[in-house]
């Protein structure tokens, strides 16, 4: 084999290494949420997710503002917030913003809505701190919000976060029942497809994962719970969020419903079940001694 052929093969190998390993690191448009040990010396000064009814756009549509914001006292090597919005249990949007050497992340979006609906948003706020001698730590927190919008020909257009009247309570019961029926249908199909004995797990919708912000997940203590949740979001970002984001170029509308998280009652592993916007059924597993895969 001539030296020119060898030289060509060497160049090709270098190109392959660059695109497989170095390019994602050097390209600022590519980023991932990466869990590192929790830094107990750092914390968020504030973090929030908000859903706000803006106005009636016309007789058939209205506007809802969806926003996320978080800040830390000190600038961090990397700050990133990722927010997921579900309308009646169906994924309708993803906000993903990251900045280097900053302490503030904020972003908002305006959505057009119609009919009576339940809006639910959950956000992972993440910070990465670098110390000398290649020591890397992180901080994280979850925030959420939900909003009911009542758009009925028999009543005035209105919205609320929590029911304050008997009429509100009736609407909550009606909307929740309708949404839950659809989610149960989706989740039952996934449980059956993967032949999962649900009685061995504590089932939690992704939109309710914030409840483990203070309480430990089943079967483990609070400190271990922080690590497991951090690694869970690392896996969700890689396998769920980025998968949905990448599929936008295919021209298919987002169709994914709220993923179901299954915590093993024995405290050994968790499962994530969802159907992507292409209709593929997916199952992710995270052993508590490892990452989500």
Buried (B, 14 or more C-beta within 10 A) or exposed (E): EEEEEEEEEEEEEEEEEEEEEEEEEEEEEEBEBBBBEBBEEBEBEEBBBBBBBEEEEEEEEBBBBBBBBBBBEEBBBBBBBBBBBBBBBBBBBBBBBBBEEBBEBEBEBEBEBEEBBBBBBBBBBBBBBEEEEEEBBBBBBBBBBBBBBBBEEEEEBBBBBEBEEEEBEEBBEEBEEBBEEBBEEBBEEBBEEEEBEEEEBBBBBBBBBBEBBEEBBBBBEEEBBBBBBBBBBBBBBBBBBBBBEEBEEEEEEBBBBBBBBBBBEEBEBBBBBBBBBEEEBBEBBBEBEEEBE
